[in-house]
Amino acid sequence: MKRIEYVPALKDKKDVDGLISALKEGSIHTRATAATALGEIKDPAAVKPLINALKDENEYVRCDAAWALGEIKDKSAVKPLINALNESSKYLMEYAIWALGEIKDREAVNPLIKALKDDSEWLRADAASALGKIKDPGAAESLIIALKDSDARVRSSAAFALGEIKYAASVQPLIKALKDDDVDVRECATFALGEIRSPGVIEPLISLLKDGNANVRRRASDALIKIKDPRAIEPLINALKDDDLRVRSSASLALEQIKDKSAVEPLINALNDDSAWVRINAAKLLVKFKDPGAVEPLINALRDSDEHVRMYAEAAIAREADELYQNKNYKNAMYLYDAIIESPIYKSKDEKAAYYYIKISKCNEKLRGLRKAKSALKKAFEFTREKATKTFIGASINLLDVKLGNMEIDSLPDILYKFADAEFGIPGNLKDILDENEKFAKELEESANKYGTDIELLKIYPHLSTEKQKILYKLDRLEIEKKSGEIPDSEYKFWKQTHAENLNALNAKIAGIERNMQRVGLGEEEIRAGKELKEKQDIISGFEDKVKIIKDELEEEKEVKEIREKEIHDLQEKIESAKLLKELKAELARRLKQDTDIISGFENEIKNYETEIKAKNNEFEKLQKQIESVKKLTGQKAELEPEKQKIQKELKELETEKGAGKIGDYKYNFLKKTHADNLDLLNNLISDIEEKILKSGEGKEENLLEKELKQKQVLISDLQEKIRGIKNKLEEKKQEKQKHEEELLEIQKQIESSKSIEKHKLEIAEELKQKQGIISGLEEKVKTYEEQIGAKTDELFELKKQIESAMKIAEQKEEVVKELKQKKGIISGLEDKVESIQEELKSEKDEKQKQEEELKQLKKMMESGREIAAHKAEVVKELKQKKGIISGLEDKVKSIQDELKSEKEEKQKWEEEFRELKKMTESASEIAMHSSEVAKELKQKQVLISGFEDKLERYEQQIKAKNEELLAISRQVESAKVPADYKAGYGAGISLEKQKILDNLNKLESDRASGSMGRHSYEFWKKRYNEQLNAIDEGELKKQKRIDYSRSDEKITPEEELRRRWFSGEFGIIEYEKRLRRLKSAPGAAK
């Protein structure tokens, strides 16, 4: 034992020399563990010593040496490993095959092909896997043959290997393997076809999407991902409805990878599917396809009942709208943003909704709809909760007010300050809009600074003049009403005083402006020129708007004209075709009559055939009964025949023993009489059975009956085929008849509509002439407007020259204006500081209030915390009990595993001793001729050997029993972790597939325990089965949430119902304990 202990220390130090020397020591365990350690270190210096270890006297050492060579992957080990394939030990062959597969040298291909014909199914499977790793096309034909192997593991390994090799000629054999009864074979064949990627495999793979096994369906989807063929689109869309999550995910990924425009239409149709999962995936994929044709269906999908469908539809439309906005197609972009906002998603306040309203506002602004833009910004302000966004929206509204003339230009610095304040907290998607607005505000401010006084005077002065004119008009009107007696004196006095006050205020303001203008250097001529300029600009803008409206109307009229012309053309075609329709109607009526006659004939034939089948079926049943009785009797006869032969044999043996004098006369006579009586009895029984056979067969032999039965079956099947054929024809004829009837109805409708078409044709022609007259009139109007605009622009140019000369005078006063602005800026800065301090004080007050509320909540929580602590203690106690049960079961499993391990070690010792004893007995048999003492010793040893053999048998039985006990306990542990109601409801319906895997695991354990399987094969297959089992368990646990735990066939107690609701996650353990106490304390609980 001391020597074994030092090998791990050498391995930890990576002492290769020390391990090589340990590989040559006397102890079997030391050599074996040293070989394993060298394989894990993977040092090339260990290759030669390990090759030498392949000739070790102990089988375990040789196996571990082969494994280590496979881990190191040195090509110099290939030949020694090939030689190891000729050894008698199956274990060593298995390890050598695995190692050759890991090294991947082509020299090993032929020996591995030879191993495909070995009598051990494990070795054949390992050889196929190794050939797949080497990927040599020369092995493909042998692997194709292996697809027909009797063992499923060999077939699955061969299929997988062909996929690794990617051998094109193996497509057809692999397609046949898709119909294999074994799931693993179908799965591996699917994988292989996906790797080969041949266009001819699409249809078989599509059919696998309906396979009964989820893993096979998932593999089919994965294969279609690699091939990317548009033919798979429709089936993959249907696969989105699959029960298995992995299949649905794989199908979704496959559709995404195909990226073919032909997928768009099926995906649009999938938006109307009953399954929410299908609709979600369809919307998600349409987002990635970026097809304009999908926009309208996605707008409809915004009203879907499923929120995920709505979410993906919104993402697709928003992306399309953003692209249109970037391309300056503001009208269509606004239409899409409106569609999103009007959907049920944004009924409540949301930051996204605010973003869309801001976008709508920008679109309106670009299209000169400033008031609509302002209205959209107000809605955005209502929807957002973010402080920075609110600041930005407020500043944007103010900027629009400046544009509309509702606010003074002096407010621009404040607007710019707000934009700067919002810049750091605003979301990234609004950054561009903020920069755009800020830039525009700066440009406006710069122009105001340069021409500030002139602009203000030119802007305000004409406005005040018009207001003055209005008041003077009102005063004149008031005088007229007073003279005519329309209003009383009191009302006259009130309005006169009001208007007079307003007029005085206006005069004062106008006088002040005029003084300022004179001080700056602007005279009445410049003011008048400015006024006229503004009026001209207004007129020009009005003309431009009118021209735009007229152009839009023209475009609409042209579109209407084209539509009308198209309608007329269609009407003419319909009128021409109406004549042909009448002829078609007569022809279809004739065909319809023929079809009805054929259908009635077919129906009569079916009735006749059905009566014949009924009669044949009766005969068939009689024959079957006869054959069954004959088979039963022949079976009884067959059972008696061996007994008869045995008695006859015993009689012959008795005669020989009597002749040899081994038995006496008395015994001989007694036994002979007994055997003779038994023989007579058997003969009588056999003759009775033969008579019964003759009677039941009515003189016919069994073969004749079977032949007749087959003939009847053939006749019946022929009749059934005929009936099927007739029924199919009947269906076809019915469908044709239906089509003809539908066509007739359409023809009748068309004939009826063609009469009204002729009437409408004349009306449309007249309407078209009127429209053309209107269009020509509008075109003339446009020309006159354009001429007027040209004249006005010339006048505007002259006015601009006059203003520029006035501006030169204003430039001299710039320095004074700048100084005033600086002072204003300092004052506004101080005001802003005061405002910010007030805001800070307000926010501190709000924080204080929040802290007080939080303190109140904490007090409440502290009060309720005591109750929670009491419940928590009870929960912890219950959890500890459950953990104790599980840990007890796990300890039991561990102890059984330890016992099993020790018994295996003891078994190995006994086997070694047994081998040594055999050697000793062989040598002892040679010496027995020379010595009687040795003969005695030999007998003793043989007795010992027989004892050892008995012991070995007992140990094997014990190991088998322990394995079964271990499996049972592991199942108990698993079931202890799952709620009892779940076991009763869902666990009872465990799938056949899971049961099959569990049976395979049991067989694997027994094969390993009996020594008929090597370590690597055992580990490989155990890992594979466990993976499959885990995959099924994951699926079952996911379904657990959807399981209905109610039991319809038996009544459940209130306690059980409460426990079921706790297990299903309806409420927590604390609530469960509360309700349980209430239930127990309720009246009648004792019952």
Buried (B, 14 or more C-beta within 10 A) or exposed (E): EEBBEBBEEBBEEEBBEBBBEBBEEEBBBBBBBBBBBBBEBEBEEBBBBBBBBBEBEBBBBBBBBBBBBBBBBBEBBBBBBBBBBEBEBBBBBBBBBBBBBBBBBEBBBBBBBBBBEBEBBBBBBBBBBBBBBBBBEBBBBBBBEBBEBEBBBBBBBBBBBBBBBBBEEBBEBBBEBBEBEBBBBBBBBBBBBBBBBBEEBBBBBBBBBEBEBBBBBBBBBBBBBBBEBBBBBBBBBBBBBBEBBBBBBBBBBBBBEBEBEEBBBBBBEBBEBEBBBBBBBBBBBBBEBEBEEBBEBBBBBBEBEBEBBBBBBBBBBBEBBBBBBEEEBBEBBBBBBBBBBEBEBBEEEBBBBBBBBBBBBBBBBBEEBBEBBBBBBEBBBEBBEBEBBBBBBBBBBBBBBBBEEEBEBBBBBBBBBBBEBBBEEBBEBBEEBBEEBBEBBBEBBEEBBBBBBBBBBBBBBBEBBEBBEEBEEBBEEBEEBBEEEEEEEEEBEEBBEEBEEBBEEBEEBBEEBBEBBEEBBBEEEBBEBBBBBBEBEEBBEEBEEBBEEBEEEBEEBEEBBEEBEEBBEEBEEBBEEBEEBEEBBEEBEEBBEEBEEBBEEBEEBBEEBEEBBEEBEEBBEEBBEBBEBBBBBBEBBEEBEEBBEEBEEBBEEBEEBBEEEEEEEEEBEEBBEEBEEBBEBBEEBBEEBEEBBBEBBEEBEBEEBBEBBEEBBEBBEEBEEBBEEBEEBBEEBBEBBEEBEEBBEEBEEBBEEBEEBEEBBEEBEEEBEEBEEEBEEBEEEBEEBEEBBEEBEEBBEEBEEBBEEBBEBBEEEEEEBEEEBEEEEEEBEEEBEEEEEEEEEEEEEEEEEEEEEEEEEEEEEEEEEEEEEEBEEEBEEEEEEEEEEBEEBBEBBEEBEEBBEEBBEEBEEBBEEBEEBEEBBEEBEEEBEEEEEBBEBBEEBEEBBEEBEEBBEEBBEBBBEBBEBBBEBBEBBEBBEBBBBBBEBBBEEEEEBBEBBBEBBEEBBBBBBEBEBBBBBBEBBBEBBEEBBEBBEEBBEEEBEEBEBEEEEEEBEEEBBBBBBBBBEEEEBBBBBBBBEEBEEEEEEEE
